[in-house]
Amino acid sequence: MLDIRFIRENKDIVAAGAAKKRITFDVDALLAVDDKRRALMTSIENKKAEQNQVSDKVVKASPEERQVLIESMKTLKAGLQAEEEELKTVMHDWQLLMVQVPNVPDISVPEGDTDAQNQEIRAVGEKTVFKNPDGSEFVPKSHIDLMLALDMADFERGTKVAGFRGYFLKNDGARLNFALWKYALDFFEKDANGQPNGSIPMIVPSLVNRQTLLGTGYLPQGEEDLYKTQDGDYLAGTGEVATMSYYSEEIVDKAALPIKVLAFSPCFRREAGSHGKDTKGLMRVHEFYKFEQVILCEASHEQSVKYHEEVNANIERFVASLGLPYHTVVNCGGDLGLGQVKKYDTELWIPSENAYREIGSASYFHDFQSRRLNIRYRDDDGKLKFVHSLNSTAIPTPRALISIIENNQNADGSINVPEALRPYMGKDIIKAEPKA
């Protein structure tokens, strides 16, 4: 949420930001409602002040004067009650519009309508070339074929049990997933020099209330992609939601900033807008797991930019440590969410598709989320300020398994375990077990 004073003083900037994000929002309509809100609040305050003055006069008045004053108070009270009721309606309309105001994107965000206009800023690692023992090349198989052949997954029974996009990981498929989790926990608690980075590990709820999603900006716009319970709660699609709300309605100690959290949670997404896309395999499933990096820092653009680069570098270092080819793109305006100021996507090379596919995003929001969630700190001058927030994927599973499995396949269908995962996996290679 943006400050209404900022919106009033910078309406053209807010309108231009909405246009850059390809979000339809009428700033003038909001300001018209805000004018009405402000006028009503002023009138109500004046009537309350007048009411207090009349009450003081009643105490000192003669019986005849008292009766006249009491009658005037009745009229005043009726007008006050009418305006207070009107203000309730106006405030509802105002709040509904306020939560729809998009954050202003950074000037460095490129123009574009969709993710097709995202701009590559670096590519790391050579795209895998697959060779037979004799040196000739072979066509790589998909993760689906490899996992089924090695009994690492069961998609047919997954669909039977969980419906469309359901899956089971089993045997070395499950072990590889667990190995990735254990390695991620060790990796993301350290900085680039291998020293503890002060991150707080958390296992956070997936079942959350509506306010947590409003506070982080996933409602009202993203409701169609959320699972909702019969009690009106939701299943979150990212650990960021619960982690940010952990500090809602609190004043955090400035000395504790930056607060860094490594959150783990199950995640759920309906994939409502992906009809016909990635219908098989592990790329786009309804239920998955994710480590998420979340940072709260001082209200400084420079600090936000610094930590944005840091969390993005963390995920790049992680996938590089697994030996996976990847590239990083800066998202165009049309591919930014409501609250994001700027976002990077890290995309892994998927040999069977001959394409890079997203594995994680790193975003910063300034005080967009903290203003909604009322997360503040007291600055050195004693003034309360809203913290800035950032988040970035650390690693999602099972999607990350796709690139690991496909890039490490051998001609005989076996899969080399990335060196970084071998201590956690307990083996160097995944291969078909000989039948008894």
N, C-alpha and C positions, 0 to 999 in steps of 0.2 A: 504494500500500500504506500502511495506517495503522500506527502504532507499536503493538505489542501492549500496551505499558503504558497507552497512551491508551485502547485498547479495553477493557482490564480496569477502568480507573478510570471509564470513561464508557459502560458497556455499554448503558444506556438511551438515550443520545444516539445511539449507533451504530445501535441497533435502530430508533429513530425516523427516522433518516436513510434507512435502507434502505426503510422503509415509505413515506416521502415520495417516494422514487425508484421506488416500485412494484417493488422488487427483493426477491425472497425470499431471506433469509439468516438462518440460525439462529446468533445470537451465542453462546448458551449451549453449543451443540455445539462451537464453536471454543474456548471457554474450558475446556470439559471436556478437550479434546485438549491444550490448553496446560498444564493442571494436570498431566496425565500426562507431558508433555514436561519440565516443570520438575522434577517428582519424579524422573524418570529421570536427568536431568542432575546433580541434587544427589547421587543415589545413586552415579552413576558417578564423580563427583569424590571422594566419600568413599572409595570402593573404591580409587581410584588413590592417594589419600593414605595409606590403610592399607597398600597394596602397597609404597609407598616406605618406610614405617616398618618393615615386616617385612624388606625388603631390607637396611636398616641393621642390624637385629638379627642377620640371618644372618651378616654379616661378623664380628660380635663373639661369636657363639655358639659353644658347644662342639660337637663332632661329634654328640653325642646330641640336643642342642637344635636343631642345624641341620636335622636330618632332620625333626623335628616341624614346624619353621617352613616347610620346603620343601613339606611335605604341605598345610599350611594355605594356602600361596600358590597351590597347584594349585586348591584349592577356590575361593579368592578370584578367581583368574584366570578360572575357568570361569563364575562368577557375573557377572564384569565383561564377559566376551565375550557372554554371553546378553543382558545389559542393553544393550550397545552395538548388537547386532543389532536388539533391540526398538526402540531409539531411532531407528534408520534408518527403520523402518516408521512410527513415530509422527511423525517429522519430515516424511516424505512427506505424510502426512495433514494435518499442521499447515500446511505450505507450500501445499498445494492449497486449504485453506480460507482462508488469509491472502490469496491473490491474488483471492479472490472477495468480500472485504469492500468494500462500496461506500464511497466518500468521503462525508463528511457535507455535505449541501447548505447553502448560506448561508440564514440565517433569512429573507432577503428573497425567496427563491425561492417563487413561488406554488404552491399545491396544484393538482394536475391529473393525469389519467391519460395523456393523449396530447398531441400538438402542437396539437390542437383547443382545448386550454385554455391555450395560451401567450397572454400578455397584451401587447397593443400598447402601446409606451411613446412612440412618436412616428411620424408619417407626414409625409414631406417630398416636395414636388412635386405639381403637379396631374396627375391622371390624364389621359392624352392624349386629346384630341378630334380626330377625323380629318375633314378637310373637303375637298370638291372645290373646284376653282377658282371655282365659282359661289357658294361659301359653304355649300352643303348638306353634310350629313355622309355619310360612307360607312362601311361595315362593314370593319374592319381584317382583313387576311388573316393567316394563321399564318406563322411563320418558315419552315415547311416549304414552303408554296406559294410564298412570296417567293423563297426560295433556289433552289428548283428552276427557277422561271421565269427567274431571272437566272444560271443555271448556276453557282451558288456551292457546291452540295453535290450529292452523289450517294448516296442512301440505298439504292437497289436494289443497286448494285454493292458498297456497304458491307456489306450483308447477305450477298451472294455471297462476299465475300472473308473477312469477319471473323465472320459469323454474326449471330444476333439482336442488335439494337441497334448493329450496325456502321454506319460512315459514312465518307465521304470529304468533306473540305473542298477546294474547288478554286477557281481564279481569284480573284475578289474575296472569296470566302468565306475562303480561305487568307490572302489579304492583310490582311483585316480582323482575323483572328485574330493574325497576326504584329504588326500595328499595336497591338493591345491589349496584347500582351506587352511591346513596347518602351515603351509609355506607362506600363505598370504598374511596370516596372523603374525608370524615372525618378521616378515619383510616390512610390513607397513608400520610396525612399531619402531622402526629405525630410520635414520636419515641416510643421505647418500654416502656418508662416511662410516656407516654401520653403528652409529651411536644412537641411544634411545632418543626419540624425538618428542617425548612428553605426551603422546597420544593416550587417551583413556579408552581402553577396550570396553565395548558394551554389546550386550545382546538386547535388542530393542523390540517392542511390540509391533506386530503387523496389524492387529485389530485395534483401530483407533477411532476416536470420535470425529464428528464433522468439523469442529473448531480447529483441530490439528491440520486438516487438509485446507481449510480456508486460510489458516495462518501461513502455511507454506506456499500458497498460491495454486494448489491443485484443484481447488473449487473456487467459483462455480463452473469454470470453463471445462474442466476435465472429467466431469462426472460420468460420462458415458463409458469411460475406460476403467471405472472402478467397480469392484464387487461390493454390494451393499447387503447388510444383514437385515433380518426382520425387525431388529431393535433400532434400526437407523444408524448403526455404526458402519464402518467401512474396513476393507482389507487394503492396506497401503501397497503401492507399487514400488516403494523404495524406503530404506531405513532412515533417510533424511527427515521424513515426516515426523516420526516419533522422537528422533534425536533433537530436532529443533524445538519441539514442544516440551522437552525435558526442562528447559529453562524459561518457559513461558510465564509471564506475570512475575518475573524475578528481576532484581537488581544484582548483577554479578559484580564481583570485585575486579576493579580495573587491573590490579596486580596479577590476577589470574589469567588475563588475556595475553596471547591468544589461547582460547580453549580449543584443543584438538581432540576429536573423537573418532575412533575407528569402530563403526557400528556394524553389527551383523544381524540379519533378519531374513526370514522367508518373505517373499514378495509375490504379489498377485496382480495380474493385469488381464483385462478382458480382451485386449487387442481388437477393440471394436472397429478401428479404422483399417484393419489389415486383412480384410476378406480376400482370400485367394493367394495371400503372400506367405511363403515359407510354411506351407501346411504340413510338411513332413520334417522329422528330425528335431533337433534341439535349438534351432535358431530363435524361434518365436513361440514360446510356450506360455501357458497361463500361470503356472506356478514355478518359481525359481528361487534362488538364494543369492544374497549379495553382501559383500563387504562395502561399506560406504565411508568415505572421508568427509567429515563435517568440521568446519572451523568457524568460531566466533572471534572477531578481532575488533580493534578500535575503529571508530567511525572516521576512517581515512581512506580516500580513494587509492592512495599510494600503497597502503597496507593491503587493501583488497587485491590490487594488481599483483603485489608481491606473493601473496599466499595462493592466488589463482595459478600463477606460474609454478609454484611449489607443488600443489596437489596434482596438477597435470603432469609435472615431471615425475612424480611418484608412480603414476600408473604407467608411464612410458618406460621407466626403469624396470618396473615389474615385468612387463611383457618382453622387454629386451633380455632380461635375465633368464627367461624361458626359451630364448633363441627364436622368437617368433617375428617374422617380418610384419611391419606395421607402418601406417602413416597417420599423421595428425592433421585435422582440418580445423579451420576457424569457421564457425557457423555463420551463415548469412542472416540478415534480419528476419526473413520469413521463416527461418528454422529455429528461432528463439522462442522460449516460452514467455508467459505473461510477466514473470518477475525477473528474468535473467537480464543482466547488463551485457554479459559477454559469455560465450561458451566455446570450448574446444571439444571435439570428438576424437577419440583414439579408435582406429579401425584396424582389425587384424586381417592378414591375408588368408583367404579361403581358397585353396587350390582347386577344389572341385567346381567352384563358381567362377574362377579366374577373376576374382574381385576382392576388394577390401570390404569388410563388414564391421559395423560399430560394436565395440566391446565396452566402451565407457565414455562418460561425458564429465567435463569439469566446468563449473559455472560459478559466477559471483553475482550478488544481488544488491549490494550496498545495504540500506536499511529497509528494503522492501518487505522482507519476511519478519524481521525483528519488530518493526512498527506494528504489524498485524498481531504478533504474538506478545508484544509489550516486553521485550527483553532489553534491559538498559544497563548502563554502568554510570558511575559518578566520575566525571573527569576531574583533573587536577584543580580546576577553577570552581569545583563544587556543583557544576551543572550536570543534570542527567542527560545522557545521550543514548540513542539507540545503537546497539552494536551492529557491525556489518557481518553478513553471513556468506559462507561459501560451502559448496559441496562438490564432491567428485566421486565417481565410482572408483573403488579399489579393484574389485574383480567380481563379475557375475558368473554364477554357475547355474545350469550346466553349459551355457553358451560358450564359455571359454574353452571347453573341452573340444569344440569343433576344430578350431585352429591347431590346438595341440596335437590332436589325433591325425588330422589330415596332413600337416606339415612334417610329421615324424613317421609316416608310413613307409614300409619297405615293399619291395616287389612281391614278396611272398605273403603279404597281408598282415605281417606283424607290425608292431608300433614301438618305436624307440621312446623310452621315457626320458623327458628332458632332464639333463644332469641335475638341475636345481631341485627336482622333485624326487630323485632317486632315494635320498635318505628317508623321505616320508613314505614313499611307495614300497620300499623294500625289494625292488627289482629294477633292472635296467631295461628290460624289454617285455612287452606284452605280446604273447603269442598263443596260438591254439595249443591246448593241452592234449597230449596223446591220450587216445581213448584206451581204456583198460580192456 
